[in-house]
Amino acid sequence: MSMDWLSNELAEIKSKGLYRELRTIKTAQTPRIKKDGREYILLSSNNYLGLATHPEVKRSSIESIEKYGSGAGGSRLTTGNTDLYDSLEEKIADFKGTEDAIVFSSGYMANIGTISALMTNGDMILSDELNHASIIDGCRLSRADVKVFPHRDVTYIAKELRASKNNKKLIVTDGVFSMDGDIAPLPEIIEVAEKFDAIVMVDDAHATGILGEHCRGTGDYFNVEPDINMGTLSKALASSGGYIAGNSELIDYLRNISRSFIFSTALSPPDVAAASTAIDIIRKENPARKLWENIAIYKKGLIDAGFDIQSETQIIPLITGDTETTLKAALELDKLGIFVQGIRPPTVPEGKGRIRTTLMATHSRQDISEALIAIRKVKEKFNL
Ligand SMILES: Cc1ncc(COP(=O)(O)O)c(C=O)c1O
């Protein structure tokens, strides 16, 4: 069969300025990285707490390879389960304050495998319009009626729930929104869910290890308990993998029904060990304290430069608007030695292009002030 259509499709993607290319970094996810022989300030990593290069995290990963080898060798329900996984799940449950937890091989797998296991024909899912793609795909897989609600609009949720004749009802939201850095109104969502007997699921990919008095995430921040706590091990927890924390029956059900858990090889031992040690460090040292100091300094610099900043967290988008300006602004920052990503549709809606900047606990004052100087120049040049 001819595959000519591929080159046509690719040409169309390129003509719209939406072509994506891999960029190759030759160092770890540290505040200063090397690319194409040049040094850059890394201002877009999800290694928010800097734990991916923490000596204890690296050591535990290496030791796990010495003991268990490099790969899991099977899915969790076949030969892939060792005491490493059991202890990580116990640790996550204890950290999140839930009865149990289940680990998946990525956050994406956790979302698609959980939503599709819990919801089906005749059920209703209410999903925030800015939710992550893995939530959207989980909703599609479930075959439930999906209602996408305007961003953080609890009145809309209540209206839909009141009118619903569906069997089960699920409200699903990012805790911290991945491209905007704002926080879901979880107390109001839980209140309305209780009134209409709906389940609440929160994706804490960007909140785990960072938000709340104990850095447990969005529930901890607001002092409320969602029914289903999803998170990833790939961001502040410096590894790979995803998890669901909740009551024992929920986790037991997912172990039995969730296809992305059952039919995928378990995470490799160094991933499991790294995440486990990262949780220990978060509980012992609270590295998020330094991250919040950096957020305050950076945000003040941006506001002083005239940016309108809506973010409440370490994810701080600089809105650029159309795709052309987004690409040009990202390229200019690259020239000035700042490693960032221009974010275009379909990741964000048309006309809402942005440079997604993120802070790390390991950024120094010097890193932040150099980044701000470059950003000011780009703001002036492109009238942002
Ligand atoms: C909100 C959100 N949920 C889920 C995921 C998926 O997590 P992972 O990268 O571990 O697959 C991400 C990360 O890209 C995310 O931003």
Ligand as a Chemical Component Dictionary entry (heavy atoms), coordinates in Angstrom:
data_LIG
# 
_chem_comp.id                   LIG 
_chem_comp.type                 NON-POLYMER 
_chem_comp.pdbx_formal_charge   0 
_chem_comp.three_letter_code    LIG 
# 
loop_
_chem_comp_atom.comp_id 
_chem_comp_atom.atom_id 
_chem_comp_atom.alt_atom_id 
_chem_comp_atom.type_symbol 
_chem_comp_atom.charge 
_chem_comp_atom.model_Cartn_x 
_chem_comp_atom.model_Cartn_y 
_chem_comp_atom.model_Cartn_z 
_chem_comp_atom.pdbx_ordinal 
LIG C1 C1 C 0 -1.472 16.470 34.204 1  
LIG C2 C2 C 0 -0.707 15.294 33.686 2  
LIG N1 N1 N 0 -1.229 14.070 33.829 3  
LIG C3 C3 C 0 -0.587 12.978 33.394 4  
LIG C4 C4 C 0 0.635  13.067 32.762 5  
LIG C5 C5 C 0 1.286  11.825 32.239 6  
LIG O1 O1 O 0 2.313  11.425 33.104 7  
LIG P1 P1 P 0 3.567  10.617 32.551 8  
LIG O2 O2 O 0 4.462  11.592 31.877 9  
LIG O3 O3 O 0 4.160  10.031 33.776 10 
LIG O4 O4 O 0 3.055  9.578  31.617 11 
LIG C6 C6 C 0 1.234  14.321 32.627 12 
LIG C7 C7 C 0 2.593  14.471 32.063 13 
LIG O5 O5 O 0 2.873  14.646 30.950 14 
LIG C8 C8 C 0 0.524  15.467 33.050 15 
LIG O6 O6 O 0 1.022  16.693 32.851 16 
# 
loop_
_chem_comp_bond.comp_id 
_chem_comp_bond.atom_id_1 
_chem_comp_bond.atom_id_2 
_chem_comp_bond.value_order 
_chem_comp_bond.pdbx_ordinal 
LIG C1 C2 SING 1  
LIG C2 N1 SING 2  
LIG C2 C8 DOUB 3  
LIG N1 C3 DOUB 4  
LIG C3 C4 SING 5  
LIG C4 C5 SING 6  
LIG C4 C6 DOUB 7  
LIG C5 O1 SING 8  
LIG O1 P1 SING 9  
LIG P1 O2 DOUB 10 
LIG P1 O3 SING 11 
LIG P1 O4 SING 12 
LIG C6 C7 SING 13 
LIG C6 C8 SING 14 
LIG C7 O5 DOUB 15 
LIG C8 O6 SING 16 
# 
